[in-house]
């Protein structure tokens, strides 16, 4: 068992836990924007009241996220693109996984700096109005929409890759079924996340 094999396995696993779990929690928290400013800010206050929050964020979010992102960039830098010669679906999905990973890395870096790091360094309070003012800029709204699409695609397709990499879906039939399930998961997460973005600018649909 080579070190590269171990790093690849850890990279695959970290995309599900804890990074993927954090993504789901983050989307769930943002969905409270649909219920208005008070509902959203109450969830933010709860999260910020967690004991040893900075240490928890460092150990369970930042370090795993940096490992997954940076190692993913290393993998992407060394990949080859053979979609022109072999335009099969799995080759395109492999390419899109790498491209979406780069886009997600950029999006998350901007997002984390804009809200969490500015909160730590400058005391900027994370409020409904702050997020609304950011998304009220049309370019930022497009940036967040594209970033959301890249993130949920990378996560959903990453689940499919994880199931294969860890031997959970070994046959073509199970891989095909898992592919449809992961596509449904990605679509559902995008629609939920996009509805939250709309809620911050007063257009969200409340169910």
VEXKE-284399 format. One record per residue (C-alpha): residue in three letters; y, x, z. Coordinates in steps of 0.1 Angstrom, whole numbers, plus 5000, padded with zeros to 4 digits. Example, Ala and Ser with C-alpha at 12.3 -4.5 7.8 and 13.67 -1.06 7.14 Angstrom:
! VEXKE-284399
ALA495551235078;SER498951375071;
END
This chain:
! VEXKE-284399
UNK500050005000;UNK503250174988;UNK506650145005;UNK507949974974;UNK505349704977;UNK506249645013;UNK509949625006;UNK509349374978;UNK507249165001;UNK509949175028;UNK512549095002;UNK510548784991;UNK509948675026;UNK513548725037;UNK514748495010;UNK512848215027;UNK513348315063;UNK515848355076;UNK518248345046;UNK516848035030;UNK516747855064;UNK520347945069;UNK521247805035;UNK519647475044;UNK521447465077;UNK524747555061;UNK524447275035;UNK523447035062;UNK526547125083;UNK528847095053;UNK527446745045;UNK529246615076;UNK532446645056;UNK531346325039;UNK531946155073;UNK535446295076;UNK537346575093;UNK536346495129;UNK532646485121;UNK532746815102;UNK534846995128;UNK532646875157;UNK529747055140;UNK531747365135;UNK532847365172;UNK529147325182;UNK528047625161;UNK530947835174;UNK529947745210;UNK526447905206;UNK526048185232;UNK526148535218;UNK527148395185;UNK528248725169;UNK524948885178;UNK522948585166;UNK524848595133;UNK524348965130;UNK520648965137;UNK519548645120;UNK522148605091;UNK524248905082;UNK521649185083;UNK518848985065;UNK521448865040;UNK522649215033;UNK519049345030;UNK518049065006;UNK521249094986;UNK521449474983;UNK517749524976;UNK517949244951;UNK520749424933;UNK518649744933;UNK515749544917;UNK518149394891;UNK519649734882;UNK516149864874;UNK514949554855;UNK514349534817;UNK515249234796;UNK512549134771;UNK513648774765;UNK514548854729;UNK511048984721;UNK509148754744;UNK511148434749;UNK508648264771;UNK509948044799;UNK508748274827;UNK510648564812;UNK513848354811;UNK513348244846;UNK512848604857;UNK516148694840;UNK517948394854;UNK516648474889;UNK518348814887;UNK521548684872;UNK521848404897;UNK521148664925;UNK524148874914;UNK526348564911;UNK525148444946;UNK525948784961;UNK529548764948;UNK529948404959;UNK528548454994;UNK530748764999;UNK533948574990;UNK532948275010;UNK532048475041;UNK535248675040;UNK537448375033;UNK536148175063;UNK533948365088;UNK535448725086;UNK539048595085;UNK538148395116;UNK536848695134;UNK539648935123;UNK542648715122;UNK541648405143;UNK541848175113;UNK540547845125;UNK537847695104;UNK538947335098;UNK538447055074;UNK542047095062;UNK541547475056;UNK538447415034;UNK540247125016;UNK543147355008;UNK540847614994;UNK538947364972;UNK542147194963;UNK542747484940;UNK541047394907;UNK539847754900;UNK538447784935;UNK536647444931;UNK535047564899;UNK534147894916;UNK532547714945;UNK530647484921;UNK529247764900;UNK528447964932;UNK526647664946;UNK524647614914;UNK523647984914;UNK522747984950;UNK520447674950;UNK518847784917;UNK518148134932;UNK516747974963;UNK514647704946;UNK513247954920;UNK512748204948;UNK510447954966;UNK508347934934;UNK508148314932;UNK507448344969;UNK504448104966;UNK503048314938;UNK503848654954;UNK502148554986;UNK499048414969;UNK499748054979;UNK499747914944;UNK497148124925;UNK496247894896;UNK498347774867;UNK498047414877;UNK499247474913;UNK502047694899;UNK503147424875;UNK503147164903;UNK505147394925;UNK507547464897;UNK508347094894;UNK508647054932;UNK511047354934;UNK513147214905;UNK513446894924;UNK514447074956;UNK517047274937;UNK518446964920;UNK518646774953;UNK520347064971;UNK522847104944;UNK523746734944;UNK524046724982;UNK526147044982;UNK528346924953;UNK528946594971;UNK530146795001;UNK532546984979;UNK533846654966;UNK534246525002;UNK536646805010;UNK538946694982;UNK538546324990;UNK536046224964;UNK532646244981;UNK530145964981;UNK529145845015;UNK525645695017;
END
